[in-house]
Amino acid sequence: MSKHQNSWGWVVFGLALGGYLPVAIGGWRHPVEINLASYSIWFIITGMMLYSSRSKGFSGWRMPFGFLFGNVALLTLGLVRRGSTFNLGPAEIIGLYGVIIVLVAWVSVGTLTKRWNARILYYGAIATDMISYYPQFKQYLLPHELPSRLMIVGWGLWLLMGFANIIVVESFIGKLVTPKAAYERVYGKPKKLGLIVEESAFSLENALFIFVMTLVMIR
């Protein structure tokens, strides 16, 4: 990774963390909005993604790192600020079971084969992360008040984060258009579309879901 990409990686980390600011402000004003169950599950999901991304040597690992810090901050806020909730709704239960299944599969395969396959955690984290968006989609698809400007700014930061990670840090588009010979010379490995998409899968998923969610919020 170049110094330019490395610097942008930390910008992505800051954007990921900064998106939690309006959520934290809202949680401080209305602690009942902080569902400790949700943030606990998201903490595990982002931990799985951070570990698997680092294990695979993916350049975009600072995005889940920022999410991990943000979830820790919201959990801490919820524990310190009295009045938070611990609600296991259908989506949280599905996410929890998903996390348990993924971790059991990862440990079982690792124990049997003596090879700890990070792909199990990686794709498992993506699947459960997609499920975690359901409650918010459901909430904003129903009649709702227009979110505060601060909340929209937070989601805007996350949207910018996703595209910055895809385009600059992971160089997804650049890798796609780079000729095979040049790709092998620059990256020192064969050009395989599946591996290029795999490295950016988490960023692509988040950018898409955050974009759609933002449109739904402000419609």
Summary of the structure (lengths in Angstrom):
residues: 219
radius of gyration: 18.2
end to end distance: 39.2
largest distance: 59.2
contacts: 685
relative contact order: 0.15
helix: 80%
strand: 1%
